[in-house]
Amino acid sequence: MRKIIKEENTLIEMKCDCCGRTMKIENGIVMEGVFSIDYPWGYFSTKDGEIDSLDLCEKCYDRIISENNISITRSDNTELL
Ligand SMILES: [Zn+2]
């Protein structure tokens, strides 16, 4: 869950949607690993026109992937600054 000051488009708070822990933020930037997704459901889903948002801390992300034997595709990010 994200709280953003809309006038400034600045992130002021983010909590993990699994464990509820507040993540460290400095100057509107999350200072730790976070899995954030805003997924717009498509026409053939039962949620067409809706967007699901999810923020997970890295620890919860790793646990959910591991406990559920989810096969992920991980590749190198070649667009690092
Ligand atoms: Zn968490």
PDB file of the backbone (N, CA, C, O) and the ligand in Angstrom, with CONECT records:
HET     ZN  A 101       1
ATOM      1  N   MET A   1       0.842  -1.173   0.000  1.00  0.00           N
ATOM      2  CA  MET A   1       0.000   0.000   0.000  1.00  0.00           C
ATOM      3  C   MET A   1       0.882   1.229   0.000  1.00  0.00           C
ATOM      4  O   MET A   1       1.827   1.347   0.780  1.00  0.00           O
ATOM      5  N   ARG A   2       0.547   2.139  -0.897  1.00  0.00           N
ATOM      6  CA  ARG A   2       1.341   3.361  -1.049  1.00  0.00           C
ATOM      7  C   ARG A   2       0.524   4.582  -0.681  1.00  0.00           C
ATOM      8  O   ARG A   2      -0.655   4.681  -1.023  1.00  0.00           O
ATOM      9  N   LYS A   3       1.156   5.509   0.019  1.00  0.00           N
ATOM     10  CA  LYS A   3       0.543   6.810   0.266  1.00  0.00           C
ATOM     11  C   LYS A   3       1.380   7.843  -0.451  1.00  0.00           C
ATOM     12  O   LYS A   3       2.585   7.947  -0.224  1.00  0.00           O
ATOM     13  N   ILE A   4       0.739   8.604  -1.316  1.00  0.00           N
ATOM     14  CA  ILE A   4       1.440   9.574  -2.149  1.00  0.00           C
ATOM     15  C   ILE A   4       0.783  10.934  -1.983  1.00  0.00           C
ATOM     16  O   ILE A   4      -0.443  11.052  -2.004  1.00  0.00           O
ATOM     17  N   ILE A   5       1.619  11.970  -1.817  1.00  0.00           N
ATOM     18  CA  ILE A   5       1.099  13.339  -1.837  1.00  0.00           C
ATOM     19  C   ILE A   5       0.847  13.682  -3.296  1.00  0.00           C
ATOM     20  O   ILE A   5       1.790  13.885  -4.061  1.00  0.00           O
ATOM     21  N   LYS A   6      -0.409  13.747  -3.681  1.00  0.00           N
ATOM     22  CA  LYS A   6      -0.737  13.863  -5.100  1.00  0.00           C
ATOM     23  C   LYS A   6      -0.251  15.154  -5.731  1.00  0.00           C
ATOM     24  O   LYS A   6       0.175  15.154  -6.886  1.00  0.00           O
ATOM     25  N   GLU A   7      -0.307  16.251  -4.994  1.00  0.00           N
ATOM     26  CA  GLU A   7       0.098  17.529  -5.582  1.00  0.00           C
ATOM     27  C   GLU A   7       1.570  17.490  -5.983  1.00  0.00           C
ATOM     28  O   GLU A   7       1.972  18.075  -6.988  1.00  0.00           O
ATOM     29  N   GLU A   8       2.359  16.792  -5.177  1.00  0.00           N
ATOM     30  CA  GLU A   8       3.802  16.736  -5.437  1.00  0.00           C
ATOM     31  C   GLU A   8       4.215  15.421  -6.082  1.00  0.00           C
ATOM     32  O   GLU A   8       5.371  15.259  -6.475  1.00  0.00           O
ATOM     33  N   ASN A   9       3.267  14.467  -6.197  1.00  0.00           N
ATOM     34  CA  ASN A   9       3.551  13.126  -6.705  1.00  0.00           C
ATOM     35  C   ASN A   9       4.717  12.498  -5.941  1.00  0.00           C
ATOM     36  O   ASN A   9       5.591  11.863  -6.532  1.00  0.00           O
ATOM     37  N   THR A  10       4.717  12.687  -4.603  1.00  0.00           N
ATOM     38  CA  THR A  10       5.800  12.200  -3.766  1.00  0.00           C
ATOM     39  C   THR A  10       5.319  11.066  -2.881  1.00  0.00           C
ATOM     40  O   THR A  10       4.299  11.179  -2.201  1.00  0.00           O
ATOM     41  N   LEU A  11       6.059   9.984  -2.896  1.00  0.00           N
ATOM     42  CA  LEU A  11       5.751   8.843  -2.043  1.00  0.00           C
ATOM     43  C   LEU A  11       6.150   9.169  -0.610  1.00  0.00           C
ATOM     44  O   LEU A  11       7.294   9.540  -0.351  1.00  0.00           O
ATOM     45  N   ILE A  12       5.202   9.029   0.326  1.00  0.00           N
ATOM     46  CA  ILE A  12       5.521   9.344   1.716  1.00  0.00           C
ATOM     47  C   ILE A  12       5.459   8.115   2.612  1.00  0.00           C
ATOM     48  O   ILE A  12       6.044   8.116   3.695  1.00  0.00           O
ATOM     49  N   GLU A  13       4.758   7.063   2.181  1.00  0.00           N
ATOM     50  CA  GLU A  13       4.679   5.861   3.009  1.00  0.00           C
ATOM     51  C   GLU A  13       4.401   4.661   2.129  1.00  0.00           C
ATOM     52  O   GLU A  13       3.646   4.750   1.161  1.00  0.00           O
ATOM     53  N   MET A  14       5.013   3.543   2.468  1.00  0.00           N
ATOM     54  CA  MET A  14       4.733   2.289   1.779  1.00  0.00           C
ATOM     55  C   MET A  14       4.793   1.171   2.805  1.00  0.00           C
ATOM     56  O   MET A  14       5.747   1.061   3.576  1.00  0.00           O
ATOM     57  N   LYS A  15       3.746   0.336   2.800  1.00  0.00           N
ATOM     58  CA  LYS A  15       3.702  -0.811   3.692  1.00  0.00           C
ATOM     59  C   LYS A  15       3.609  -2.073   2.867  1.00  0.00           C
ATOM     60  O   LYS A  15       2.979  -2.095   1.810  1.00  0.00           O
ATOM     61  N   CYS A  16       4.249  -3.133   3.362  1.00  0.00           N
ATOM     62  CA  CYS A  16       4.157  -4.424   2.705  1.00  0.00           C
ATOM     63  C   CYS A  16       2.714  -4.918   2.838  1.00  0.00           C
ATOM     64  O   CYS A  16       2.147  -4.906   3.930  1.00  0.00           O
ATOM     65  N   ASP A  17       2.131  -5.350   1.726  1.00  0.00           N
ATOM     66  CA  ASP A  17       0.746  -5.821   1.745  1.00  0.00           C
ATOM     67  C   ASP A  17       0.620  -7.237   2.293  1.00  0.00           C
ATOM     68  O   ASP A  17      -0.484  -7.778   2.357  1.00  0.00           O
ATOM     69  N   CYS A  18       1.738  -7.845   2.689  1.00  0.00           N
ATOM     70  CA  CYS A  18       1.691  -9.175   3.303  1.00  0.00           C
ATOM     71  C   CYS A  18       1.923  -9.068   4.807  1.00  0.00           C
ATOM     72  O   CYS A  18       1.051  -9.450   5.588  1.00  0.00           O
ATOM     73  N   CYS A  19       3.071  -8.559   5.229  1.00  0.00           N
ATOM     74  CA  CYS A  19       3.405  -8.518   6.667  1.00  0.00           C
ATOM     75  C   CYS A  19       3.041  -7.185   7.315  1.00  0.00           C
ATOM     76  O   CYS A  19       2.995  -7.091   8.542  1.00  0.00           O
ATOM     77  N   GLY A  20       2.785  -6.162   6.517  1.00  0.00           N
ATOM     78  CA  GLY A  20       2.383  -4.868   7.056  1.00  0.00           C
ATOM     79  C   GLY A  20       3.522  -3.980   7.496  1.00  0.00           C
ATOM     80  O   GLY A  20       3.293  -2.880   7.999  1.00  0.00           O
ATOM     81  N   ARG A  21       4.746  -4.440   7.314  1.00  0.00           N
ATOM     82  CA  ARG A  21       5.892  -3.642   7.748  1.00  0.00           C
ATOM     83  C   ARG A  21       6.020  -2.380   6.898  1.00  0.00           C
ATOM     84  O   ARG A  21       5.848  -2.415   5.679  1.00  0.00           O
ATOM     85  N   THR A  22       6.324  -1.269   7.561  1.00  0.00           N
ATOM     86  CA  THR A  22       6.549  -0.006   6.862  1.00  0.00           C
ATOM     87  C   THR A  22       7.949  -0.001   6.289  1.00  0.00           C
ATOM     88  O   THR A  22       8.921  -0.262   6.998  1.00  0.00           O
ATOM     89  N   MET A  23       8.052   0.293   5.018  1.00  0.00           N
ATOM     90  CA  MET A  23       9.348   0.286   4.352  1.00  0.00           C
ATOM     91  C   MET A  23      10.040   1.632   4.504  1.00  0.00           C
ATOM     92  O   MET A  23       9.400   2.668   4.681  1.00  0.00           O
ATOM     93  N   LYS A  24      11.357   1.586   4.429  1.00  0.00           N
ATOM     94  CA  LYS A  24      12.158   2.787   4.617  1.00  0.00           C
ATOM     95  C   LYS A  24      12.085   3.654   3.362  1.00  0.00           C
ATOM     96  O   LYS A  24      12.355   3.192   2.254  1.00  0.00           O
ATOM     97  N   ILE A  25      11.717   4.919   3.559  1.00  0.00           N
ATOM     98  CA  ILE A  25      11.605   5.867   2.445  1.00  0.00           C
ATOM     99  C   ILE A  25      12.414   7.121   2.773  1.00  0.00           C
ATOM    100  O   ILE A  25      12.327   7.667   3.873  1.00  0.00           O
ATOM    101  N   GLU A  26      13.190   7.556   1.809  1.00  0.00           N
ATOM    102  CA  GLU A  26      13.927   8.817   1.945  1.00  0.00           C
ATOM    103  C   GLU A  26      13.700   9.645   0.689  1.00  0.00           C
ATOM    104  O   GLU A  26      13.929   9.174  -0.425  1.00  0.00           O
ATOM    105  N   ASN A  27      13.257  10.857   0.872  1.00  0.00           N
ATOM    106  CA  ASN A  27      13.012  11.784  -0.247  1.00  0.00           C
ATOM    107  C   ASN A  27      12.132  11.171  -1.330  1.00  0.00           C
ATOM    108  O   ASN A  27      12.360  11.376  -2.522  1.00  0.00           O
ATOM    109  N   GLY A  28      11.128  10.418  -0.902  1.00  0.00           N
ATOM    110  CA  GLY A  28      10.177   9.846  -1.846  1.00  0.00           C
ATOM    111  C   GLY A  28      10.647   8.586  -2.537  1.00  0.00           C
ATOM    112  O   GLY A  28       9.981   8.090  -3.446  1.00  0.00           O
ATOM    113  N   ILE A  29      11.806   8.054  -2.111  1.00  0.00           N
ATOM    114  CA  ILE A  29      12.375   6.862  -2.743  1.00  0.00           C
ATOM    115  C   ILE A  29      12.413   5.725  -1.736  1.00  0.00           C
ATOM    116  O   ILE A  29      12.880   5.908  -0.611  1.00  0.00           O
ATOM    117  N   VAL A  30      11.927   4.548  -2.127  1.00  0.00           N
ATOM    118  CA  VAL A  30      11.981   3.371  -1.264  1.00  0.00           C
ATOM    119  C   VAL A  30      13.426   2.892  -1.213  1.00  0.00           C
ATOM    120  O   VAL A  30      14.036   2.637  -2.251  1.00  0.00           O
ATOM    121  N   MET A  31      13.973   2.770  -0.009  1.00  0.00           N
ATOM    122  CA  MET A  31      15.388   2.468   0.162  1.00  0.00           C
ATOM    123  C   MET A  31      15.646   0.995   0.456  1.00  0.00           C
ATOM    124  O   MET A  31      16.614   0.661   1.139  1.00  0.00           O
ATOM    125  N   GLU A  32      14.802   0.122  -0.046  1.00  0.00           N
ATOM    126  CA  GLU A  32      15.003  -1.315   0.114  1.00  0.00           C
ATOM    127  C   GLU A  32      14.294  -2.026  -1.029  1.00  0.00           C
ATOM    128  O   GLU A  32      13.550  -1.420  -1.800  1.00  0.00           O
ATOM    129  N   GLY A  33      14.543  -3.323  -1.114  1.00  0.00           N
ATOM    130  CA  GLY A  33      13.927  -4.106  -2.176  1.00  0.00           C
ATOM    131  C   GLY A  33      12.428  -4.217  -1.967  1.00  0.00           C
ATOM    132  O   GLY A  33      11.973  -4.548  -0.873  1.00  0.00           O
ATOM    133  N   VAL A  34      11.669  -3.945  -3.001  1.00  0.00           N
ATOM    134  CA  VAL A  34      10.211  -4.053  -2.930  1.00  0.00           C
ATOM    135  C   VAL A  34       9.690  -4.549  -4.280  1.00  0.00           C
ATOM    136  O   VAL A  34      10.142  -4.116  -5.340  1.00  0.00           O
ATOM    137  N   PHE A  35       8.733  -5.463  -4.211  1.00  0.00           N
ATOM    138  CA  PHE A  35       8.084  -5.967  -5.425  1.00  0.00           C
ATOM    139  C   PHE A  35       6.765  -5.224  -5.542  1.00  0.00           C
ATOM    140  O   PHE A  35       5.826  -5.493  -4.793  1.00  0.00           O
ATOM    141  N   SER A  36       6.694  -4.292  -6.478  1.00  0.00           N
ATOM    142  CA  SER A  36       5.494  -3.480  -6.687  1.00  0.00           C
ATOM    143  C   SER A  36       4.907  -3.791  -8.045  1.00  0.00           C
ATOM    144  O   SER A  36       5.612  -3.847  -9.053  1.00  0.00           O
ATOM    145  N   ILE A  37       3.611  -3.990  -8.051  1.00  0.00           N
ATOM    146  CA  ILE A  37       2.954  -4.252  -9.324  1.00  0.00           C
ATOM    147  C   ILE A  37       1.605  -3.529  -9.352  1.00  0.00           C
ATOM    148  O   ILE A  37       0.877  -3.488  -8.360  1.00  0.00           O
ATOM    149  N   ASP A  38       1.302  -2.968 -10.506  1.00  0.00           N
ATOM    150  CA  ASP A  38      -0.020  -2.406 -10.798  1.00  0.00           C
ATOM    151  C   ASP A  38      -0.486  -3.142 -12.046  1.00  0.00           C
ATOM    152  O   ASP A  38      -0.030  -2.861 -13.155  1.00  0.00           O
ATOM    153  N   TYR A  39      -1.394  -4.081 -11.855  1.00  0.00           N
ATOM    154  CA  TYR A  39      -1.774  -4.950 -12.966  1.00  0.00           C
ATOM    155  C   TYR A  39      -3.172  -4.616 -13.474  1.00  0.00           C
ATOM    156  O   TYR A  39      -4.155  -4.804 -12.758  1.00  0.00           O
ATOM    157  N   PRO A  40      -3.265  -4.118 -14.718  1.00  0.00           N
ATOM    158  CA  PRO A  40      -4.583  -3.847 -15.307  1.00  0.00           C
ATOM    159  C   PRO A  40      -5.155  -5.135 -15.903  1.00  0.00           C
ATOM    160  O   PRO A  40      -4.614  -5.678 -16.866  1.00  0.00           O
ATOM    161  N   TRP A  41      -6.239  -5.609 -15.326  1.00  0.00           N
ATOM    162  CA  TRP A  41      -6.854  -6.839 -15.825  1.00  0.00           C
ATOM    163  C   TRP A  41      -7.424  -6.597 -17.213  1.00  0.00           C
ATOM    164  O   TRP A  41      -7.907  -5.506 -17.517  1.00  0.00           O
ATOM    165  N   GLY A  42      -7.363  -7.613 -18.040  1.00  0.00           N
ATOM    166  CA  GLY A  42      -7.770  -7.484 -19.433  1.00  0.00           C
ATOM    167  C   GLY A  42      -9.201  -7.904 -19.699  1.00  0.00           C
ATOM    168  O   GLY A  42      -9.936  -8.325 -18.806  1.00  0.00           O
ATOM    169  N   TYR A  43      -9.557  -7.773 -20.941  1.00  0.00           N
ATOM    170  CA  TYR A  43     -10.920  -7.982 -21.402  1.00  0.00           C
ATOM    171  C   TYR A  43     -11.459  -9.374 -21.079  1.00  0.00           C
ATOM    172  O   TYR A  43     -12.629  -9.517 -20.724  1.00  0.00           O
ATOM    173  N   PHE A  44     -10.628 -10.388 -21.196  1.00  0.00           N
ATOM    174  CA  PHE A  44     -11.112 -11.761 -21.020  1.00  0.00           C
ATOM    175  C   PHE A  44     -11.088 -12.222 -19.570  1.00  0.00           C
ATOM    176  O   PHE A  44     -11.426 -13.372 -19.290  1.00  0.00           O
ATOM    177  N   SER A  45     -10.706 -11.368 -18.658  1.00  0.00           N
ATOM    178  CA  SER A  45     -10.745 -11.721 -17.236  1.00  0.00           C
ATOM    179  C   SER A  45     -12.103 -11.330 -16.654  1.00  0.00           C
ATOM    180  O   SER A  45     -12.905 -10.657 -17.301  1.00  0.00           O
ATOM    181  N   THR A  46     -12.337 -11.764 -15.428  1.00  0.00           N
ATOM    182  CA  THR A  46     -13.568 -11.365 -14.733  1.00  0.00           C
ATOM    183  C   THR A  46     -13.395 -10.010 -14.045  1.00  0.00           C
ATOM    184  O   THR A  46     -14.322  -9.512 -13.406  1.00  0.00           O
ATOM    185  N   LYS A  47     -12.196  -9.410 -14.180  1.00  0.00           N
ATOM    186  CA  LYS A  47     -11.895  -8.120 -13.536  1.00  0.00           C
ATOM    187  C   LYS A  47     -11.596  -7.039 -14.572  1.00  0.00           C
ATOM    188  O   LYS A  47     -10.908  -6.064 -14.270  1.00  0.00           O
ATOM    189  N   ASP A  48     -12.098  -7.202 -15.760  1.00  0.00           N
ATOM    190  CA  ASP A  48     -11.834  -6.241 -16.831  1.00  0.00           C
ATOM    191  C   ASP A  48     -12.146  -4.817 -16.376  1.00  0.00           C
ATOM    192  O   ASP A  48     -13.216  -4.552 -15.827  1.00  0.00           O
ATOM    193  N   GLY A  49     -11.207  -3.911 -16.609  1.00  0.00           N
ATOM    194  CA  GLY A  49     -11.400  -2.521 -16.227  1.00  0.00           C
ATOM    195  C   GLY A  49     -10.913  -2.205 -14.824  1.00  0.00           C
ATOM    196  O   GLY A  49     -10.998  -1.060 -14.380  1.00  0.00           O
ATOM    197  N   GLU A  50     -10.400  -3.214 -14.120  1.00  0.00           N
ATOM    198  CA  GLU A  50      -9.893  -3.001 -12.764  1.00  0.00           C
ATOM    199  C   GLU A  50      -8.378  -3.147 -12.764  1.00  0.00           C
ATOM    200  O   GLU A  50      -7.806  -3.872 -13.579  1.00  0.00           O
ATOM    201  N   ILE A  51      -7.736  -2.439 -11.828  1.00  0.00           N
ATOM    202  CA  ILE A  51      -6.286  -2.526 -11.666  1.00  0.00           C
ATOM    203  C   ILE A  51      -5.999  -2.991 -10.246  1.00  0.00           C
ATOM    204  O   ILE A  51      -6.430  -2.359  -9.281  1.00  0.00           O
ATOM    205  N   ASP A  52      -5.273  -4.092 -10.120  1.00  0.00           N
ATOM    206  CA  ASP A  52      -4.845  -4.584  -8.813  1.00  0.00           C
ATOM    207  C   ASP A  52      -3.440  -4.070  -8.542  1.00  0.00           C
ATOM    208  O   ASP A  52      -2.568  -4.148  -9.409  1.00  0.00           O
ATOM    209  N   SER A  53      -3.217  -3.543  -7.340  1.00  0.00           N
ATOM    210  CA  SER A  53      -1.901  -3.049  -6.939  1.00  0.00           C
ATOM    211  C   SER A  53      -1.422  -3.841  -5.747  1.00  0.00           C
ATOM    212  O   SER A  53      -2.201  -4.194  -4.861  1.00  0.00           O
ATOM    213  N   LEU A  54      -0.126  -4.116  -5.733  1.00  0.00           N
ATOM    214  CA  LEU A  54       0.456  -4.944  -4.682  1.00  0.00           C
ATOM    215  C   LEU A  54       1.890  -4.505  -4.418  1.00  0.00           C
ATOM    216  O   LEU A  54       2.669  -4.307  -5.350  1.00  0.00           O
ATOM    217  N   ASP A  55       2.230  -4.355  -3.137  1.00  0.00           N
ATOM    218  CA  ASP A  55       3.603  -4.047  -2.736  1.00  0.00           C
ATOM    219  C   ASP A  55       4.032  -5.089  -1.718  1.00  0.00           C
ATOM    220  O   ASP A  55       3.388  -5.264  -0.684  1.00  0.00           O
ATOM    221  N   LEU A  56       5.122  -5.779  -2.017  1.00  0.00           N
ATOM    222  CA  LEU A  56       5.644  -6.787  -1.098  1.00  0.00           C
ATOM    223  C   LEU A  56       7.085  -6.446  -0.751  1.00  0.00           C
ATOM    224  O   LEU A  56       7.868  -6.077  -1.626  1.00  0.00           O
ATOM    225  N   CYS A  57       7.439  -6.571   0.546  1.00  0.00           N
ATOM    226  CA  CYS A  57       8.845  -6.424   0.912  1.00  0.00           C
ATOM    227  C   CYS A  57       9.593  -7.623   0.331  1.00  0.00           C
ATOM    228  O   CYS A  57       8.986  -8.635  -0.019  1.00  0.00           O
ATOM    229  N   GLU A  58      10.891  -7.499   0.235  1.00  0.00           N
ATOM    230  CA  GLU A  58      11.689  -8.542  -0.399  1.00  0.00           C
ATOM    231  C   GLU A  58      11.604  -9.856   0.369  1.00  0.00           C
ATOM    232  O   GLU A  58      11.604 -10.930  -0.233  1.00  0.00           O
ATOM    233  N   LYS A  59      11.532  -9.775   1.688  1.00  0.00           N
ATOM    234  CA  LYS A  59      11.460 -10.988   2.515  1.00  0.00           C
ATOM    235  C   LYS A  59      10.156 -11.744   2.241  1.00  0.00           C
ATOM    236  O   LYS A  59      10.180 -12.965   2.085  1.00  0.00           O
ATOM    237  N   CYS A  60       9.032 -11.050   2.179  1.00  0.00           N
ATOM    238  CA  CYS A  60       7.744 -11.699   1.899  1.00  0.00           C
ATOM    239  C   CYS A  60       7.717 -12.232   0.479  1.00  0.00           C
ATOM    240  O   CYS A  60       7.213 -13.328   0.234  1.00  0.00           O
ATOM    241  N   TYR A  61       8.258 -11.459  -0.463  1.00  0.00           N
ATOM    242  CA  TYR A  61       8.314 -11.921  -1.852  1.00  0.00           C
ATOM    243  C   TYR A  61       9.073 -13.243  -1.935  1.00  0.00           C
ATOM    244  O   TYR A  61       8.594 -14.203  -2.539  1.00  0.00           O
ATOM    245  N   ASP A  62      10.256 -13.289  -1.327  1.00  0.00           N
ATOM    246  CA  ASP A  62      11.076 -14.505  -1.381  1.00  0.00           C
ATOM    247  C   ASP A  62      10.346 -15.679  -0.731  1.00  0.00           C
ATOM    248  O   ASP A  62      10.385 -16.798  -1.241  1.00  0.00           O
ATOM    249  N   ARG A  63       9.677 -15.420   0.401  1.00  0.00           N
ATOM    250  CA  ARG A  63       8.966 -16.493   1.102  1.00  0.00           C
ATOM    251  C   ARG A  63       7.798 -17.019   0.275  1.00  0.00           C
ATOM    252  O   ARG A  63       7.616 -18.232   0.171  1.00  0.00           O
ATOM    253  N   ILE A  64       7.007 -16.128  -0.312  1.00  0.00           N
ATOM    254  CA  ILE A  64       5.843 -16.542  -1.117  1.00  0.00           C
ATOM    255  C   ILE A  64       6.290 -17.355  -2.334  1.00  0.00           C
ATOM    256  O   ILE A  64       5.685 -18.375  -2.663  1.00  0.00           O
ATOM    257  N   ILE A  65       7.335 -16.902  -2.987  1.00  0.00           N
ATOM    258  CA  ILE A  65       7.855 -17.629  -4.159  1.00  0.00           C
ATOM    259  C   ILE A  65       8.324 -19.012  -3.739  1.00  0.00           C
ATOM    260  O   ILE A  65       8.021 -20.004  -4.402  1.00  0.00           O
ATOM    261  N   SER A  66       9.071 -19.078  -2.630  1.00  0.00           N
ATOM    262  CA  SER A  66       9.635 -20.345  -2.176  1.00  0.00           C
ATOM    263  C   SER A  66       8.559 -21.314  -1.676  1.00  0.00           C
ATOM    264  O   SER A  66       8.546 -22.482  -2.067  1.00  0.00           O
ATOM    265  N   GLU A  67       7.674 -20.840  -0.828  1.00  0.00           N
ATOM    266  CA  GLU A  67       6.663 -21.714  -0.225  1.00  0.00           C
ATOM    267  C   GLU A  67       5.657 -22.256  -1.242  1.00  0.00           C
ATOM    268  O   GLU A  67       5.082 -23.326  -1.042  1.00  0.00           O
ATOM    269  N   ASN A  68       5.451 -21.529  -2.314  1.00  0.00           N
ATOM    270  CA  ASN A  68       4.453 -21.947  -3.307  1.00  0.00           C
ATOM    271  C   ASN A  68       5.085 -22.545  -4.566  1.00  0.00           C
ATOM    272  O   ASN A  68       4.406 -22.802  -5.561  1.00  0.00           O
ATOM    273  N   ASN A  69       6.393 -22.757  -4.495  1.00  0.00           N
ATOM    274  CA  ASN A  69       7.107 -23.329  -5.638  1.00  0.00           C
ATOM    275  C   ASN A  69       6.753 -22.626  -6.947  1.00  0.00           C
ATOM    276  O   ASN A  69       6.527 -23.263  -7.976  1.00  0.00           O
ATOM    277  N   ILE A  70       6.713 -21.307  -6.880  1.00  0.00           N
ATOM    278  CA  ILE A  70       6.399 -20.513  -8.072  1.00  0.00           C
ATOM    279  C   ILE A  70       7.654 -20.414  -8.929  1.00  0.00           C
ATOM    280  O   ILE A  70       8.726 -20.040  -8.452  1.00  0.00           O
ATOM    281  N   SER A  71       7.499 -20.750 -10.182  1.00  0.00           N
ATOM    282  CA  SER A  71       8.615 -20.673 -11.115  1.00  0.00           C
ATOM    283  C   SER A  71       8.656 -19.273 -11.706  1.00  0.00           C
ATOM    284  O   SER A  71       7.743 -18.868 -12.426  1.00  0.00           O
ATOM    285  N   ILE A  72       9.708 -18.543 -11.404  1.00  0.00           N
ATOM    286  CA  ILE A  72       9.832 -17.185 -11.937  1.00  0.00           C
ATOM    287  C   ILE A  72      10.891 -17.162 -13.025  1.00  0.00           C
ATOM    288  O   ILE A  72      11.759 -18.033 -13.088  1.00  0.00           O
ATOM    289  N   THR A  73      10.809 -16.168 -13.865  1.00  0.00           N
ATOM    290  CA  THR A  73      11.839 -15.938 -14.862  1.00  0.00           C
ATOM    291  C   THR A  73      12.622 -14.718 -14.412  1.00  0.00           C
ATOM    292  O   THR A  73      12.073 -13.620 -14.312  1.00  0.00           O
ATOM    293  N   ARG A  74      13.910 -14.913 -14.139  1.00  0.00           N
ATOM    294  CA  ARG A  74      14.764 -13.797 -13.715  1.00  0.00           C
ATOM    295  C   ARG A  74      15.855 -13.607 -14.750  1.00  0.00           C
ATOM    296  O   ARG A  74      16.537 -14.556 -15.137  1.00  0.00           O
ATOM    297  N   SER A  75      16.009 -12.387 -15.184  1.00  0.00           N
ATOM    298  CA  SER A  75      17.044 -12.085 -16.179  1.00  0.00           C
ATOM    299  C   SER A  75      17.822 -10.866 -15.731  1.00  0.00           C
ATOM    300  O   SER A  75      17.400 -10.151 -14.821  1.00  0.00           O
ATOM    301  N   ASP A  76      18.943 -10.631 -16.361  1.00  0.00           N
ATOM    302  CA  ASP A  76      19.759  -9.480 -16.021  1.00  0.00           C
ATOM    303  C   ASP A  76      19.089  -8.208 -16.501  1.00  0.00           C
ATOM    304  O   ASP A  76      18.551  -8.153 -17.607  1.00  0.00           O
ATOM    305  N   ASN A  77      19.126  -7.181 -15.656  1.00  0.00           N
ATOM    306  CA  ASN A  77      18.604  -5.873 -16.038  1.00  0.00           C
ATOM    307  C   ASN A  77      19.753  -5.085 -16.653  1.00  0.00           C
ATOM    308  O   ASN A  77      20.697  -4.704 -15.961  1.00  0.00           O
ATOM    309  N   THR A  78      19.668  -4.850 -17.926  1.00  0.00           N
ATOM    310  CA  THR A  78      20.773  -4.184 -18.628  1.00  0.00           C
ATOM    311  C   THR A  78      20.599  -2.671 -18.665  1.00  0.00           C
ATOM    312  O   THR A  78      21.390  -1.970 -19.296  1.00  0.00           O
ATOM    313  N   GLU A  79      19.555  -2.157 -17.983  1.00  0.00           N
ATOM    314  CA  GLU A  79      19.296  -0.722 -18.006  1.00  0.00           C
ATOM    315  C   GLU A  79      19.632  -0.062 -16.687  1.00  0.00           C
ATOM    316  O   GLU A  79      19.045   0.962 -16.337  1.00  0.00           O
ATOM    317  N   LEU A  80      20.598  -0.653 -15.926  1.00  0.00           N
ATOM    318  CA  LEU A  80      21.007  -0.050 -14.669  1.00  0.00           C
ATOM    319  C   LEU A  80      21.771   1.246 -14.938  1.00  0.00           C
ATOM    320  O   LEU A  80      22.480   1.366 -15.937  1.00  0.00           O
ATOM    321  N   LEU A  81      21.618   2.203 -14.043  1.00  0.00           N
ATOM    322  CA  LEU A  81      22.324   3.484 -14.216  1.00  0.00           C
ATOM    323  C   LEU A  81      23.746   3.375 -13.729  1.00  0.00           C
ATOM    324  O   LEU A  81      24.497   4.349 -13.792  1.00  0.00           O
TER     325      LEU A  81
HETATM  326 ZN    ZN A 101       6.510  -8.155   4.063  1.00  0.00          ZN2+
END
